[in-house]
Amino acid sequence: MPSSIALVRRPGPRVAEGLVTHIERSPVDPDRALAQWEAYTVTLREHGWQTVEAEPADDCPDAVFVEDAVVMFGNVALIARPGAASRRPETDAVEAAVVGLGASVKRVREPGTLDGGDVLKIGSTVYVGQGGRTNAEGVRQLRAAFEPLGARVTAVPVSRVLHLKSAVTALPDGTVVGHEPLVDRPSLFPRFQPVPEEAGSHVVLLGGGKLLMAASAPRSAELFAGLGYEPVLVDIGEFEKLEGCVTCLSVRLRELHA
């Protein structure tokens, strides 16, 4: 089995009805969203990732944001319990997909809530955003699931954006990047690099120093290129209208083994 698998789920017909929390709603074109999603998955494959599709969840407008349904640590999948009750039916097909890929499964139980977009992994350090869709009990259950596997779990506050990874992600060397006005406490991260655009906060590590990122952050792409990385730009404008970003459209399974 390839070592680099990206779990994805195509947008459904109700994608334009997706939740928005911190931004004003603007019209989403479902056909354009599908075309952007297809280009996103092609880009992953062009850079060595095998894409695996979870079964559609057409009654769930936000199901395309598949990262929120599960958190991986090594071979263990922690099935989330989304903070928005309307999103909880999204997890069943994602659980089936990761089991089919050989993962062992744990689950977040009531009253815990946890969205995968609130979890940023840097090596064995796991940052968990708390305060929006993820509550203290969700953090506790994630800690109980992953610390025995060698994780170091740190809760960080999230109040200005939907998820922790709406505010920050990390470069290959572990430096956390984010648009400073949207980051509650940059000092919590040992190394923090401000970026000039909100969309520049979101990078997916493709391997070989390549960074998948939104085309809406050209100045951030220039910054990363100056640091020696190779930005790979994709247009995800329809998903950005729903507070989505490049990270939440896939779950990267780098360490999974059957």
C-alpha positions as CSV (number, residue, x, y, z in Angstrom):
1,M,0.0,0.0,0.0
2,P,1.4,3.5,-0.9
3,S,2.7,5.4,2.1
4,S,1.0,8.6,1.0
5,I,-2.7,8.4,0.8
6,A,-5.2,11.3,0.8
7,L,-8.7,10.6,1.8
8,V,-11.2,12.9,0.1
9,R,-14.9,13.2,-0.5
10,R,-16.5,15.0,-3.4
11,P,-18.8,17.9,-2.7
12,G,-22.5,17.1,-2.7
13,P,-25.4,18.9,-4.4
14,R,-26.1,20.9,-1.2
15,V,-22.6,22.2,-0.8
16,A,-23.8,25.8,-1.1
17,E,-25.8,25.4,2.1
18,G,-22.7,24.7,4.2
19,L,-22.3,26.4,7.5
20,V,-20.6,29.8,7.9
21,T,-19.6,31.1,11.4
22,H,-17.0,33.9,11.2
23,I,-17.7,35.3,7.8
24,E,-20.6,36.7,5.8
25,R,-22.4,34.2,3.6
26,S,-21.9,34.7,-0.1
27,P,-23.3,32.5,-3.0
28,V,-21.5,29.3,-3.8
29,D,-21.6,27.8,-7.3
30,P,-21.9,24.0,-6.8
31,D,-20.6,23.2,-10.4
32,R,-17.6,25.5,-9.9
33,A,-17.0,23.9,-6.5
34,L,-16.9,20.4,-8.0
35,A,-14.5,21.6,-10.7
36,Q,-12.2,23.1,-8.1
37,W,-12.4,19.9,-6.0
38,E,-11.5,17.8,-9.0
39,A,-8.5,20.0,-9.8
40,Y,-7.4,19.8,-6.1
41,T,-7.5,16.0,-6.2
42,V,-5.6,15.9,-9.6
43,T,-2.9,18.1,-8.0
44,L,-2.5,15.7,-5.1
45,R,-2.1,12.7,-7.5
46,E,0.4,14.7,-9.7
47,H,2.5,15.0,-6.6
48,G,2.6,11.3,-5.6
49,W,-0.5,11.0,-3.5
50,Q,-3.1,8.2,-4.0
51,T,-6.5,9.7,-3.5
52,V,-9.2,7.5,-1.9
53,E,-12.8,8.7,-1.9
54,A,-15.1,8.3,1.1
55,E,-18.6,7.5,0.2
56,P,-20.6,10.6,-0.6
57,A,-22.8,12.2,2.2
58,D,-25.1,14.2,-0.1
59,D,-27.5,15.2,2.7
60,C,-24.6,16.9,4.6
61,P,-23.6,20.1,2.9
62,D,-20.2,20.3,4.7
63,A,-19.2,16.7,4.1
64,V,-16.5,17.7,1.5
65,F,-14.5,19.1,4.4
66,V,-13.5,15.5,5.2
67,E,-10.6,16.4,7.5
68,D,-13.1,17.4,10.2
69,A,-14.4,13.8,10.5
70,V,-11.2,12.0,11.7
71,V,-7.8,12.6,13.2
72,M,-4.9,10.2,12.4
73,F,-1.9,9.5,14.5
74,G,0.2,6.7,13.0
75,N,-2.1,3.8,12.4
76,V,-4.9,5.0,14.7
77,A,-7.9,6.9,13.5
78,L,-9.8,8.9,16.1
79,I,-13.3,9.4,14.7
80,A,-14.5,12.9,15.5
81,R,-17.7,14.0,17.1
82,P,-18.3,17.4,15.3
83,G,-19.2,20.4,17.3
84,A,-22.0,21.2,14.9
85,A,-24.7,18.5,15.4
86,S,-25.7,18.7,11.7
87,R,-22.3,17.4,10.8
88,R,-22.3,14.3,12.9
89,P,-23.7,12.0,10.2
90,E,-20.6,12.7,8.1
91,T,-18.4,10.4,10.2
92,D,-19.8,7.0,9.4
93,A,-18.5,6.8,5.8
94,V,-15.2,8.2,6.8
95,E,-14.8,5.6,9.5
96,A,-15.6,2.9,6.9
97,A,-13.0,4.3,4.6
98,V,-10.1,4.4,7.1
99,V,-11.0,0.9,8.4
100,G,-10.8,-0.2,4.8
101,L,-7.3,1.3,4.5
102,G,-6.1,-0.7,7.6
103,A,-6.5,1.8,10.4
104,S,-7.5,0.9,13.9
105,V,-10.3,3.0,15.2
106,K,-11.2,4.9,18.4
107,R,-14.1,7.3,18.8
108,V,-14.9,10.6,20.5
109,R,-17.9,10.0,22.8
110,E,-20.6,12.3,24.1
111,P,-20.2,14.9,25.7
112,G,-16.9,15.4,23.9
113,T,-16.8,17.4,20.7
114,L,-13.9,17.4,18.3
115,D,-13.4,18.6,14.7
116,G,-10.4,17.3,12.9
117,G,-9.7,20.9,11.6
118,D,-8.8,21.8,15.2
119,V,-5.9,19.4,15.2
120,L,-2.4,20.4,14.0
121,K,0.3,17.7,14.2
122,I,4.0,18.6,14.0
123,G,6.0,15.4,14.5
124,S,4.8,13.9,17.7
125,T,3.4,17.2,19.0
126,V,-0.3,17.6,18.6
127,Y,-1.9,21.0,19.0
128,V,-5.6,21.0,19.6
129,G,-7.7,24.1,19.2
130,Q,-10.3,24.6,22.0
131,G,-13.1,27.1,22.2
132,G,-15.1,26.7,18.9
133,R,-16.2,23.3,17.6
134,T,-13.9,21.4,20.0
135,N,-14.5,21.3,23.7
136,A,-12.4,20.4,26.7
137,E,-13.8,16.9,26.9
138,G,-12.9,16.4,23.2
139,V,-9.4,17.5,24.0
140,R,-9.3,15.1,27.0
141,Q,-10.4,12.1,24.8
142,L,-7.9,12.9,22.1
143,R,-5.1,13.1,24.7
144,A,-6.3,9.7,26.1
145,A,-6.3,8.2,22.6
146,F,-2.9,9.5,21.4
147,E,-0.6,10.1,24.4
148,P,-0.1,6.3,24.9
149,L,1.1,6.2,21.3
150,G,3.8,8.9,22.0
151,A,2.0,12.1,21.2
152,R,2.5,15.3,23.2
153,V,-0.9,17.0,23.2
154,T,-1.2,20.7,23.8
155,A,-4.5,22.6,23.9
156,V,-4.5,26.1,22.5
157,P,-7.3,28.7,22.4
158,V,-9.3,29.4,19.2
159,S,-11.8,32.3,19.2
160,R,-11.2,34.3,16.0
161,V,-11.6,31.6,13.3
162,L,-13.6,28.4,12.8
163,H,-10.8,25.9,13.5
164,L,-7.2,26.0,14.7
165,K,-6.1,25.1,11.2
166,S,-8.1,28.0,9.9
167,A,-5.5,30.1,11.7
168,V,-2.2,28.1,11.5
169,T,-0.5,25.2,9.8
170,A,3.2,24.3,9.7
171,L,6.1,24.2,7.3
172,P,8.2,21.1,6.8
173,D,10.8,22.3,9.4
174,G,8.0,22.6,12.0
175,T,7.7,26.4,11.9
176,V,4.1,27.4,12.5
177,V,2.7,29.9,9.9
178,G,-0.4,32.1,10.4
179,H,-2.0,35.4,9.7
180,E,-1.3,37.1,13.0
181,P,-4.6,39.0,13.5
182,L,-6.4,35.6,13.5
183,V,-4.1,33.7,15.9
184,D,-5.1,33.9,19.5
185,R,-1.6,33.4,21.0
186,P,1.3,33.0,18.6
187,S,3.7,32.8,21.5
188,L,2.4,29.3,22.3
189,F,4.3,28.0,19.3
190,P,8.1,27.6,19.6
191,R,8.6,29.1,16.1
192,F,6.0,31.3,14.4
193,Q,6.2,32.9,11.0
194,P,3.6,35.6,10.2
195,V,2.1,35.5,6.7
196,P,0.5,38.5,4.9
197,E,-2.8,36.9,3.9
198,E,-5.3,34.7,5.8
199,A,-5.2,32.1,3.1
200,G,-1.4,31.9,3.4
201,S,-1.9,30.3,6.8
202,H,-2.9,27.1,5.2
203,V,-0.4,24.7,3.6
204,V,-0.5,21.0,2.9
205,L,3.0,19.4,2.8
206,L,3.2,17.5,-0.5
207,G,6.8,16.3,0.1
208,G,10.1,17.4,-1.3
209,G,9.6,20.9,0.0
210,K,6.4,21.4,-2.1
211,L,3.5,23.3,-0.4
212,L,0.0,23.0,-1.6
213,M,-1.8,26.3,-1.0
214,A,-4.6,28.5,-2.2
215,A,-4.1,30.7,-5.2
216,S,-5.7,33.5,-3.2
217,A,-2.4,34.0,-1.2
218,P,0.2,35.1,-3.8
219,R,2.2,37.2,-1.3
220,S,2.4,34.3,1.1
221,A,3.5,32.0,-1.8
222,E,6.3,34.5,-2.6
223,L,7.3,34.5,1.1
224,F,7.5,30.7,1.2
225,A,9.4,30.6,-2.1
226,G,12.0,33.0,-0.6
227,L,12.4,30.5,2.3
228,G,13.3,27.8,-0.2
229,Y,10.0,26.0,-0.6
230,E,8.0,25.4,-3.8
231,P,4.4,26.6,-3.6
232,V,1.8,24.6,-5.6
233,L,-1.2,26.8,-6.1
234,V,-4.8,25.7,-6.5
235,D,-8.0,27.7,-6.8
236,I,-10.5,26.8,-4.0
237,G,-12.4,30.0,-4.0
238,E,-15.8,28.4,-3.7
239,F,-14.7,26.5,-0.6
240,E,-13.2,29.7,0.9
241,K,-16.7,31.1,0.9
242,L,-17.6,28.4,3.4
243,E,-14.5,28.9,5.6
244,G,-12.8,26.0,3.9
245,C,-9.1,25.8,3.0
246,V,-6.6,23.4,1.4
247,T,-6.1,21.3,4.5
248,C,-9.7,20.5,5.2
249,L,-10.4,19.0,1.8
250,S,-8.4,15.9,2.5
251,V,-7.0,13.7,5.3
252,R,-3.4,12.9,4.7
253,L,-2.4,9.4,5.8
254,R,1.3,9.4,5.7
255,E,2.1,6.6,8.2
256,L,-0.7,4.2,7.6
257,H,0.3,0.6,7.1
258,A,-1.9,-2.4,6.6
